Amino acid sequence: MQFGKVEYPETIDFTLPEDDENTGRILKETASGNLSIHVGCAKWNRQDLKGFYPRGTKDELEYYSRQFNCIELNATFYRIFPEEQFKKWYDKTPAGFKFFPKLVQNISHLKRLNEDVQPYVDQYLSNVIHLKEKLGTIFLQLHGNFGPKNFDRVIRFIEQWPKEIRLAVEFRHTDWFNDTVVANDLYTLLENNNVANIITDTAGRRDLLHMRLTNNEAFIRYVGANHETDYTRLDDWIKRLGEWKEQGISNIHFFVHQNIEKESPLLSKYFISKLNEHLNVDLSLPSHLSDDLSLF
């Protein structure tokens, strides 16, 4: 992912902002006593993840899904896959594995949530549901120039979304968060419809670190900079997620991206090991990813 890439990441203040004052309230109101954590990469493509797959690997998804417990499925952004493809993906992956697919660009970027997107939504959902219990939260990524002037489209889309399917939304236009009135109206809409407010952590767009949860799910898209600061940034997230765990968070979905994706599995393994250590959980670590593979 090149979004928010900067030339000199060492010049960026990567400090996580304080939580929005309403995040604690949301965590208290939605606390269930149970915690589910999924950590993974954005793709399983061999070309992007050089060095991750052992020589002779015949099926990349089958191998990947036995190293991590989820995938942020970006391939579904580019076209609507037929139901047969989702069935194949389901069959290749073990029990407990989750897919978190991105909504197709026809909906978000081409039609831009206009009234005529519903046929695309219906077709997409009728196919993706064949992932069955392996279907995680579907996420909608809005274009960076899709601002609050289109709020009516967001309201219509979210209110029409089927409530039995979990949804998260990534807003990239800064005015969704910088305009207090707009932000409060947006958060209320998301809360009332049980939609997750995606947090994007990338070097060049620190304005997207709103730290405002709107339901019991922390959906975090973390973009490393292929720089040594990637480690300390992940350490800071471990601390924050530990605080959210104490406050009752139920679902943590954390996806590691890199400007050069080949390093994403290494960072993901590091992050999982820290989660196990500091949050007292027992997530499986990639068994064939050598600690000798250095990032920098």
SULMOJO-V213041 format. One record per helix or strand of 2 or more residues. SS is the DSSP state (H for helix, E for strand). FROM is the first residue (numbers start at 0). LEN is the number of residues. If there is no record, write none. Layout:
BEGIN
<<SS FROM LEN> <SS FROM LEN>>
END
This chain:
BEGIN
<<H 8 3> <H 22 8> <E 35 6> <H 59 5> <E 69 4> <H 73 4> <H 82 10> <E 97 5> <H 104 6> <H 114 20> <E 137 4> <H 147 13> <E 166 4> <H 174 4> <H 179 13> <E 195 2> <E 198 3> <H 205 3> <E 216 8> <H 228 19> <E 250 8> <H 260 18>>
END
